[in-house]
Amino acid sequence: MRRRKQRSSLGLWISVIVIALLIVGGLFFWKIYSVKNSAEFNPSTISIYFFINSSKFGNDESDNLGSSNLNNIGYFIIVDGSKRSVYITRVKDHSYNSQTKQQIDFSNPKLSESLLADMLGIKAIYDYYVVFNHEKFNEFASSLGINASNFEDLFDKLSQRGLKVLDYLKLDGVVKKLRPETSLTSEGLAKLIYSFGTYSVRMLDLPTMTENPLEIKVLNKTIHRLYIDLEKLNQMKEEIRR
């Protein structure tokens, strides 16, 4: 009688474990399905991303992601699944378009991203920005199992890595750690990682007339402008459109 009860109890526990595993497995595969079938992940749509390192706005000399404020560099990323291409454009803060009288100002990442899209003739369906500091950059890279000291190193390793199955469990946590200085979503992040590992990746530079911004004094105010080479900009636009 006691053995029968023990067998019954053991069978019950096995049933509970099996059901629990089925539920967990079902939720996991539902997560993968919902991300891969989301509108944001759709390869036929163009998505843009703008990565900025905020540490260089201050005087953090220990930050190894870049140099001084005036040479601050952001990365404007275009993901075009229809062309199976990822274009990364290095952009310097204070870049100025003399034709439109518009200037890239990294302290306003959303506007800067919009201006860059207009300059390059990109009509994206989804757009995201991330403002990194040194700590967030390290957390972002390590959460993906990557050891990178700067953005370009990160991009290179992402292109070798691609999107892994277990990444779907990490997406929400990674995006949460980047908040509030981001508009990135889990689906948008998944598409970015997938695209780096699947499509061809090209690095470009937003062409400027000088290496460093010019100082212009207006009354008691000093402004910095890095004039964009408009002829080379048009050539770059044509290259991206091809």
C-alpha positions as CSV (number, residue, x, y, z in Angstrom):
1,M,0.0,0.0,0.0
2,R,2.8,2.4,0.9
3,R,4.7,1.6,-2.3
4,R,1.6,2.3,-4.3
5,K,1.3,5.7,-2.6
6,Q,5.0,6.4,-3.2
7,R,4.6,5.6,-6.9
8,S,1.5,7.8,-7.1
9,S,3.3,10.7,-5.5
10,L,6.4,10.2,-7.7
11,G,4.1,10.1,-10.8
12,L,2.4,13.3,-9.7
13,W,5.7,15.2,-9.3
14,I,6.9,14.0,-12.7
15,S,3.7,15.2,-14.3
16,V,4.1,18.6,-12.6
17,I,7.7,18.9,-13.8
18,V,6.7,17.9,-17.3
19,I,3.9,20.4,-17.4
20,A,6.1,23.2,-16.0
21,L,8.8,22.4,-18.7
22,L,6.1,22.5,-21.4
23,I,4.9,25.9,-20.2
24,V,8.4,27.4,-20.0
25,G,9.2,26.0,-23.4
26,G,6.0,27.3,-24.8
27,L,6.6,30.8,-23.4
28,F,10.2,30.7,-24.8
29,F,9.1,29.8,-28.3
30,W,6.2,32.3,-28.2
31,K,8.8,35.0,-27.3
32,I,10.9,34.0,-30.4
33,Y,7.8,33.9,-32.6
34,S,6.4,37.3,-31.4
35,V,9.7,39.1,-31.9
36,K,10.5,37.5,-35.3
37,N,7.0,38.2,-36.6
38,S,6.7,41.7,-35.3
39,A,6.5,44.7,-37.6
40,E,9.7,46.2,-36.2
41,F,11.7,43.0,-37.0
42,N,10.4,42.8,-40.6
43,P,13.4,42.8,-43.0
44,S,11.5,44.6,-45.7
45,T,11.3,47.8,-43.6
46,I,14.2,50.3,-43.2
47,S,15.2,51.0,-39.6
48,I,17.7,53.5,-38.4
49,Y,19.7,53.7,-35.1
50,F,21.8,56.5,-33.7
51,F,24.4,55.6,-31.0
52,I,26.0,58.4,-29.0
53,N,28.5,58.3,-26.2
54,S,27.4,60.9,-23.6
55,S,30.6,60.7,-21.5
56,K,32.3,62.9,-24.0
57,F,29.9,65.8,-23.3
58,G,31.7,66.2,-20.0
59,N,35.3,66.0,-18.8
60,D,35.6,62.3,-18.3
61,E,39.1,61.8,-19.4
62,S,39.1,58.1,-18.3
63,D,36.5,57.3,-21.0
64,N,38.2,55.2,-23.7
65,L,35.3,55.4,-26.1
66,G,36.5,58.6,-27.7
67,S,38.3,61.8,-27.4
68,S,37.4,65.4,-26.5
69,N,34.0,67.0,-26.8
70,L,34.7,68.8,-30.0
71,N,35.7,65.6,-31.7
72,N,32.7,63.7,-30.3
73,I,31.6,60.9,-32.7
74,G,28.2,59.2,-33.0
75,Y,27.2,56.3,-35.2
76,F,24.2,56.6,-37.5
77,I,23.2,53.1,-38.6
78,I,20.9,52.2,-41.5
79,V,19.5,48.7,-41.7
80,D,18.0,48.0,-45.2
81,G,16.9,44.4,-45.4
82,S,15.8,44.7,-49.0
83,K,19.4,45.4,-49.9
84,R,20.8,43.1,-47.3
85,S,22.9,45.9,-46.1
86,V,23.9,47.7,-42.9
87,Y,25.5,51.2,-43.4
88,I,27.2,52.8,-40.4
89,T,28.1,56.4,-40.8
90,R,30.5,58.1,-38.4
91,V,29.2,61.5,-37.5
92,K,31.0,64.2,-35.6
93,D,29.1,66.5,-33.2
94,H,28.5,70.1,-34.5
95,S,28.4,68.9,-38.1
96,Y,26.7,71.7,-40.0
97,N,24.8,71.7,-43.3
98,S,25.3,75.2,-44.8
99,Q,22.6,74.5,-47.4
100,T,19.8,73.7,-44.9
101,K,21.3,75.8,-42.1
102,Q,20.9,72.8,-39.8
103,Q,23.4,71.5,-37.3
104,I,23.9,68.1,-35.6
105,D,23.8,68.6,-31.9
106,F,24.4,65.4,-29.9
107,S,22.7,66.9,-26.8
108,N,19.4,66.4,-28.8
109,P,19.8,62.8,-30.2
110,K,16.2,62.5,-31.5
111,L,16.5,65.7,-33.6
112,S,20.1,64.8,-34.7
113,E,18.8,61.4,-35.9
114,S,16.0,63.0,-37.9
115,L,18.4,65.6,-39.5
116,L,20.8,62.9,-40.5
117,A,18.0,60.8,-42.1
118,D,17.0,63.9,-44.1
119,M,20.5,64.7,-45.2
120,L,21.1,61.1,-46.4
121,G,17.7,60.8,-48.0
122,I,16.6,57.9,-45.8
123,K,12.9,57.3,-45.2
124,A,12.9,54.9,-42.3
125,I,9.8,53.2,-40.9
126,Y,11.4,52.7,-37.4
127,D,14.0,54.9,-35.7
128,Y,15.8,54.5,-32.4
129,Y,18.5,56.3,-30.5
130,V,20.7,55.2,-27.6
131,V,22.8,57.6,-25.5
132,F,25.6,55.6,-23.9
133,N,27.9,56.4,-21.1
134,H,31.0,54.3,-20.3
135,E,29.2,52.1,-17.8
136,K,26.2,51.5,-20.1
137,F,28.4,50.7,-23.0
138,N,30.2,48.0,-21.0
139,E,27.0,46.6,-19.7
140,F,25.5,46.5,-23.2
141,A,28.5,44.7,-24.7
142,S,28.9,42.2,-21.8
143,S,25.2,41.3,-21.8
144,L,25.8,40.1,-25.3
145,G,29.0,38.2,-24.3
146,I,31.2,40.7,-26.1
147,N,34.4,42.3,-24.9
148,A,34.7,45.6,-26.7
149,S,36.5,48.8,-25.8
150,N,34.8,51.1,-28.4
151,F,31.9,51.1,-30.8
152,E,33.7,50.0,-33.9
153,D,35.1,47.0,-32.0
154,L,31.5,46.3,-30.9
155,F,30.2,46.5,-34.4
156,D,32.9,44.2,-35.8
157,K,32.2,41.6,-33.2
158,L,28.4,41.8,-33.7
159,S,28.9,41.1,-37.4
160,Q,30.7,37.9,-36.4
161,R,28.3,36.9,-33.7
162,G,24.7,37.4,-35.1
163,L,21.5,36.8,-33.2
164,K,21.5,33.7,-31.0
165,V,18.5,31.7,-29.7
166,L,19.1,32.6,-26.1
167,D,19.3,36.3,-26.9
168,Y,15.5,36.4,-27.1
169,L,15.5,35.9,-23.3
170,K,17.9,38.8,-22.8
171,L,16.4,41.5,-25.0
172,D,14.0,43.0,-22.5
173,G,16.7,43.2,-19.8
174,V,19.2,44.8,-22.1
175,V,16.8,47.5,-23.3
176,K,15.7,48.1,-19.7
177,K,19.3,48.8,-18.6
178,L,19.7,51.4,-21.4
179,R,16.6,53.4,-20.2
180,P,15.7,56.2,-20.0
181,E,18.3,57.5,-22.5
182,T,16.9,55.4,-25.4
183,S,13.9,54.8,-27.6
184,L,15.1,51.3,-28.5
185,T,12.7,48.4,-28.2
186,S,13.4,44.7,-27.8
187,E,12.2,44.0,-31.3
188,G,14.4,46.8,-32.7
189,L,17.4,45.5,-30.8
190,A,16.8,42.0,-32.1
191,K,16.6,43.3,-35.7
192,L,19.9,45.2,-35.3
193,I,21.8,42.2,-33.9
194,Y,20.3,39.9,-36.5
195,S,21.2,42.3,-39.3
196,F,24.8,42.7,-38.3
197,G,25.3,39.0,-38.4
198,T,23.4,38.4,-41.6
199,Y,23.9,41.4,-44.0
200,S,26.9,43.1,-45.4
201,V,28.2,45.9,-43.1
202,R,29.8,49.1,-44.5
203,M,31.5,51.9,-42.5
204,L,31.2,55.4,-44.0
205,D,32.1,58.9,-42.8
206,L,29.9,62.0,-42.9
207,P,32.3,64.2,-45.1
208,T,33.3,67.5,-43.6
209,M,35.5,70.3,-44.9
210,T,37.8,70.3,-41.9
211,E,38.9,67.8,-39.3
212,N,37.8,69.9,-36.3
213,P,35.0,72.3,-35.7
214,L,35.6,76.0,-36.4
215,E,35.1,78.5,-33.6
216,I,32.7,81.3,-34.5
217,K,32.2,84.1,-32.0
218,V,28.9,85.9,-32.0
219,L,28.8,88.8,-29.4
220,N,29.8,87.0,-26.2
221,K,28.9,83.6,-27.4
222,T,31.2,81.0,-29.0
223,I,29.7,78.4,-31.3
224,H,31.3,75.5,-33.0
225,R,30.6,74.4,-36.6
226,L,32.0,71.6,-38.6
227,Y,31.0,72.3,-42.2
228,I,29.7,69.3,-44.2
229,D,31.2,68.8,-47.6
230,L,28.0,69.0,-49.6
231,E,29.5,67.6,-52.9
232,K,30.8,64.5,-51.1
233,L,27.5,64.2,-49.2
234,N,25.6,63.9,-52.4
235,Q,28.0,61.2,-53.6
236,M,27.5,59.4,-50.3
237,K,23.7,59.6,-50.7
238,E,24.0,58.0,-54.2
239,E,26.2,55.2,-52.8
240,I,23.7,54.4,-50.1
241,R,20.8,54.4,-52.6
242,R,22.5,51.9,-54.9
